[in-house]
């Protein structure tokens, strides 16, 4: 879980930097990635289960 939080913070910092540089499309992508990682961390902390939305069989 801590690794997801660390990665989420990096994505969010990059989104902020990109916004200041005017590269909004990439800032939005990085913000979305950060949100997904934060949500995964919340789910794992509450359920103990790692969500796997992309199953390949």
N, CA, C and O atoms as CSV, one atom per row, in Angstrom:
chain,resi,resn,atom,element,x,y,z
A,1,UNK,N,N,0.821,-1.191,0.000
A,1,UNK,CA,C,0.000,0.000,0.000
A,1,UNK,C,C,0.869,1.262,0.000
A,1,UNK,O,O,0.567,2.224,-0.706
A,2,UNK,N,N,1.926,1.258,0.775
A,2,UNK,CA,C,2.795,2.442,0.844
A,2,UNK,C,C,3.402,2.776,-0.519
A,2,UNK,O,O,3.579,3.944,-0.864
A,3,UNK,N,N,3.712,1.743,-1.279
A,3,UNK,CA,C,4.275,1.973,-2.610
A,3,UNK,C,C,3.264,2.663,-3.518
A,3,UNK,O,O,3.631,3.549,-4.290
A,4,UNK,N,N,1.989,2.265,-3.433
A,4,UNK,CA,C,0.958,2.925,-4.236
A,4,UNK,C,C,0.812,4.384,-3.847
A,4,UNK,O,O,0.643,5.249,-4.707
A,5,UNK,N,N,0.877,4.657,-2.550
A,5,UNK,CA,C,0.767,6.047,-2.096
A,5,UNK,C,C,1.948,6.877,-2.586
A,5,UNK,O,O,1.783,8.025,-2.997
A,6,UNK,N,N,3.145,6.285,-2.539
A,6,UNK,CA,C,4.334,7.001,-3.021
A,6,UNK,C,C,4.213,7.303,-4.511
A,6,UNK,O,O,4.499,8.414,-4.956
A,7,UNK,N,N,3.788,6.303,-5.273
A,7,UNK,CA,C,3.634,6.506,-6.714
A,7,UNK,C,C,2.536,7.525,-7.014
A,7,UNK,O,O,2.677,8.340,-7.926
A,8,UNK,N,N,1.455,7.482,-6.259
A,8,UNK,CA,C,0.368,8.443,-6.462
A,8,UNK,C,C,0.867,9.868,-6.236
A,8,UNK,O,O,0.537,10.777,-6.998
A,9,UNK,N,N,1.664,10.053,-5.182
A,9,UNK,CA,C,2.204,11.392,-4.914
A,9,UNK,C,C,3.088,11.876,-6.064
A,9,UNK,O,O,3.050,13.053,-6.423
A,10,UNK,N,N,3.875,10.980,-6.637
A,10,UNK,CA,C,4.733,11.351,-7.770
A,10,UNK,C,C,3.876,11.779,-8.957
A,10,UNK,O,O,4.147,12.804,-9.582
A,11,UNK,N,N,2.838,10.994,-9.271
A,11,UNK,CA,C,1.944,11.360,-10.372
A,11,UNK,C,C,1.296,12.718,-10.116
A,11,UNK,O,O,1.175,13.533,-11.031
A,12,UNK,N,N,0.880,12.963,-8.873
A,12,UNK,CA,C,0.214,14.220,-8.551
A,12,UNK,C,C,1.180,15.401,-8.650
A,12,UNK,O,O,0.807,16.471,-9.132
A,13,UNK,N,N,2.407,15.212,-8.201
A,13,UNK,CA,C,3.420,16.272,-8.330
A,13,UNK,C,C,3.695,16.583,-9.800
A,13,UNK,O,O,3.814,17.746,-10.186
A,14,UNK,N,N,3.793,15.546,-10.604
A,14,UNK,CA,C,4.005,15.744,-12.045
A,14,UNK,C,C,2.816,16.466,-12.678
A,14,UNK,O,O,3.001,17.331,-13.534
A,15,UNK,N,N,1.610,16.119,-12.267
A,15,UNK,CA,C,0.419,16.795,-12.789
A,15,UNK,C,C,0.473,18.283,-12.470
A,15,UNK,O,O,0.142,19.118,-13.311
A,16,UNK,N,N,0.886,18.603,-11.274
A,16,UNK,CA,C,0.986,20.013,-10.877
A,16,UNK,C,C,2.029,20.745,-11.725
A,16,UNK,O,O,1.786,21.857,-12.195
A,17,UNK,N,N,3.181,20.119,-11.914
A,17,UNK,CA,C,4.237,20.716,-12.738
A,17,UNK,C,C,3.766,20.912,-14.176
A,17,UNK,O,O,3.994,21.963,-14.775
A,18,UNK,N,N,3.114,19.904,-14.716
A,18,UNK,CA,C,2.634,19.987,-16.097
A,18,UNK,C,C,1.557,21.055,-16.259
A,18,UNK,O,O,1.493,21.721,-17.292
A,19,UNK,N,N,0.718,21.217,-15.252
A,19,UNK,CA,C,-0.306,22.269,-15.303
A,19,UNK,C,C,0.347,23.642,-15.388
A,19,UNK,O,O,-0.063,24.490,-16.180
A,20,UNK,N,N,1.367,23.848,-14.564
A,20,UNK,CA,C,2.079,25.140,-14.591
A,20,UNK,C,C,2.747,25.379,-15.945
A,20,UNK,O,O,2.877,26.521,-16.387
A,21,UNK,N,N,3.169,24.298,-16.598
A,21,UNK,CA,C,3.806,24.416,-17.908
A,21,UNK,C,C,2.798,24.509,-19.043
A,21,UNK,O,O,3.174,24.735,-20.193
A,22,UNK,N,N,1.523,24.335,-18.725
A,22,UNK,CA,C,0.485,24.467,-19.738
A,22,UNK,C,C,0.231,23.201,-20.539
A,22,UNK,O,O,-0.425,23.248,-21.580
A,23,UNK,N,N,0.739,22.076,-20.071
A,23,UNK,CA,C,0.534,20.808,-20.771
A,23,UNK,C,C,-0.616,20.090,-20.070
A,23,UNK,O,O,-0.419,19.144,-19.309
A,24,UNK,N,N,-1.810,20.570,-20.352
A,24,UNK,CA,C,-2.981,20.137,-19.588
A,24,UNK,C,C,-3.416,18.706,-19.877
A,24,UNK,O,O,-3.877,18.012,-18.971
A,25,UNK,N,N,-3.281,18.256,-21.112
A,25,UNK,CA,C,-3.725,16.903,-21.419
A,25,UNK,C,C,-2.922,15.865,-20.636
A,25,UNK,O,O,-3.477,14.870,-20.172
A,26,UNK,N,N,-1.620,16.097,-20.488
A,26,UNK,CA,C,-0.773,15.161,-19.761
A,26,UNK,C,C,-0.951,15.327,-18.251
A,26,UNK,O,O,-0.845,14.359,-17.497
A,27,UNK,N,N,-1.219,16.547,-17.822
A,27,UNK,CA,C,-1.507,16.786,-16.407
A,27,UNK,C,C,-2.763,16.025,-15.990
A,27,UNK,O,O,-2.810,15.437,-14.910
A,28,UNK,N,N,-3.774,16.039,-16.848
A,28,UNK,CA,C,-5.013,15.298,-16.558
A,28,UNK,C,C,-4.749,13.801,-16.485
A,28,UNK,O,O,-5.277,13.120,-15.606
A,29,UNK,N,N,-3.947,13.291,-17.388
A,29,UNK,CA,C,-3.618,11.865,-17.370
A,29,UNK,C,C,-2.922,11.499,-16.066
A,29,UNK,O,O,-3.282,10.507,-15.431
A,30,UNK,N,N,-1.934,12.286,-15.660
A,30,UNK,CA,C,-1.205,11.993,-14.434
A,30,UNK,C,C,-2.100,12.109,-13.205
A,30,UNK,O,O,-1.973,11.317,-12.271
A,31,UNK,N,N,-2.998,13.082,-13.195
A,31,UNK,CA,C,-3.934,13.226,-12.081
A,31,UNK,C,C,-4.860,12.015,-11.997
A,31,UNK,O,O,-5.175,11.547,-10.903
A,32,UNK,N,N,-5.291,11.513,-13.140
A,32,UNK,CA,C,-6.152,10.329,-13.172
A,32,UNK,C,C,-5.399,9.109,-12.647
A,32,UNK,O,O,-5.959,8.311,-11.894
A,33,UNK,N,N,-4.147,8.962,-13.035
A,33,UNK,CA,C,-3.340,7.849,-12.538
A,33,UNK,C,C,-3.174,7.937,-11.019
A,33,UNK,O,O,-3.258,6.927,-10.320
A,34,UNK,N,N,-2.941,9.136,-10.521
A,34,UNK,CA,C,-2.810,9.331,-9.076
A,34,UNK,C,C,-4.098,8.948,-8.363
A,34,UNK,O,O,-4.060,8.291,-7.323
A,35,UNK,N,N,-5.226,9.349,-8.906
A,35,UNK,CA,C,-6.514,9.025,-8.291
A,35,UNK,C,C,-6.715,7.520,-8.225
A,35,UNK,O,O,-7.173,7.005,-7.205
A,36,UNK,N,N,-6.381,6.800,-9.298
A,36,UNK,CA,C,-6.527,5.345,-9.295
A,36,UNK,C,C,-5.656,4.694,-8.229
A,36,UNK,O,O,-6.099,3.777,-7.538
A,37,UNK,N,N,-4.432,5.158,-8.094
A,37,UNK,CA,C,-3.538,4.580,-7.092
A,37,UNK,C,C,-4.022,4.880,-5.673
A,37,UNK,O,O,-3.957,4.011,-4.803
A,38,UNK,N,N,-4.508,6.101,-5.429
A,38,UNK,CA,C,-5.052,6.430,-4.113
A,38,UNK,C,C,-6.262,5.553,-3.797
A,38,UNK,O,O,-6.406,5.072,-2.673
A,39,UNK,N,N,-7.131,5.345,-4.786
A,39,UNK,CA,C,-8.308,4.501,-4.563
A,39,UNK,C,C,-7.920,3.054,-4.274
A,39,UNK,O,O,-8.516,2.417,-3.406
A,40,UNK,N,N,-6.935,2.534,-4.986
A,40,UNK,CA,C,-6.468,1.177,-4.712
A,40,UNK,C,C,-5.941,1.068,-3.287
A,40,UNK,O,O,-6.214,0.091,-2.591
A,41,UNK,N,N,-5.188,2.072,-2.860
A,41,UNK,CA,C,-4.652,2.055,-1.500
A,41,UNK,C,C,-5.777,2.057,-0.465
A,41,UNK,O,O,-5.690,1.360,0.546
A,42,UNK,N,N,-6.821,2.828,-0.709
A,42,UNK,CA,C,-7.965,2.866,0.207
A,42,UNK,C,C,-8.660,1.513,0.245
A,42,UNK,O,O,-8.981,1.007,1.321
A,43,UNK,N,N,-8.894,0.925,-0.927
A,43,UNK,CA,C,-9.567,-0.371,-0.992
A,43,UNK,C,C,-8.770,-1.428,-0.231
A,43,UNK,O,O,-9.342,-2.193,0.546
A,44,UNK,N,N,-7.474,-1.475,-0.445
A,44,UNK,CA,C,-6.646,-2.469,0.230
A,44,UNK,C,C,-6.618,-2.225,1.736
A,44,UNK,O,O,-6.669,-3.175,2.517
A,45,UNK,N,N,-6.536,-0.968,2.149
A,45,UNK,CA,C,-6.487,-0.697,3.583
A,45,UNK,C,C,-7.785,-1.081,4.278
A,45,UNK,O,O,-7.772,-1.432,5.458
A,46,UNK,N,N,-8.895,-1.022,3.571
A,46,UNK,CA,C,-10.193,-1.345,4.183
A,46,UNK,C,C,-10.604,-2.799,4.026
A,46,UNK,O,O,-11.300,-3.343,4.883
A,47,UNK,N,N,-10.179,-3.432,2.940
A,47,UNK,CA,C,-10.633,-4.802,2.679
A,47,UNK,C,C,-9.520,-5.838,2.778
A,47,UNK,O,O,-9.785,-7.021,2.993
A,48,UNK,N,N,-8.282,-5.395,2.622
A,48,UNK,CA,C,-7.171,-6.326,2.597
A,48,UNK,C,C,-7.032,-7.049,1.272
A,48,UNK,O,O,-6.189,-7.935,1.137
A,49,UNK,N,N,-7.849,-6.684,0.288
A,49,UNK,CA,C,-7.847,-7.336,-1.015
A,49,UNK,C,C,-7.344,-6.372,-2.072
A,49,UNK,O,O,-7.770,-5.219,-2.135
A,50,UNK,N,N,-6.434,-6.859,-2.900
A,50,UNK,CA,C,-5.907,-6.048,-3.998
A,50,UNK,C,C,-6.852,-6.140,-5.190
A,50,UNK,O,O,-7.066,-7.235,-5.709
A,51,UNK,N,N,-7.426,-5.018,-5.642
A,51,UNK,CA,C,-8.328,-5.084,-6.795
A,51,UNK,C,C,-7.560,-5.394,-8.081
A,51,UNK,O,O,-6.495,-4.829,-8.332
A,52,UNK,N,N,-8.106,-6.281,-8.875
A,52,UNK,CA,C,-7.508,-6.647,-10.161
A,52,UNK,C,C,-8.565,-6.505,-11.253
A,52,UNK,O,O,-9.200,-7.485,-11.641
A,53,UNK,N,N,-8.750,-5.277,-11.746
A,53,UNK,CA,C,-9.817,-5.063,-12.727
A,53,UNK,C,C,-9.505,-5.637,-14.108
A,53,UNK,O,O,-10.422,-5.861,-14.898
A,54,UNK,N,N,-8.237,-5.877,-14.410
A,54,UNK,CA,C,-7.863,-6.367,-15.734
A,54,UNK,C,C,-7.403,-7.814,-15.601
A,54,UNK,O,O,-6.239,-8.085,-15.306
A,55,UNK,N,N,-8.311,-8.715,-15.818
A,55,UNK,CA,C,-7.989,-10.135,-15.708
A,55,UNK,C,C,-7.703,-10.698,-17.088
A,55,UNK,O,O,-8.489,-10.530,-18.020
A,56,UNK,N,N,-6.579,-11.360,-17.202
A,56,UNK,CA,C,-6.222,-12.022,-18.459
A,56,UNK,C,C,-6.180,-13.519,-18.191
A,56,UNK,O,O,-5.441,-13.988,-17.325
A,57,UNK,N,N,-6.976,-14.254,-18.938
A,57,UNK,CA,C,-7.017,-15.702,-18.718
A,57,UNK,C,C,-6.447,-16.442,-19.902
A,57,UNK,O,O,-6.399,-17.673,-19.896
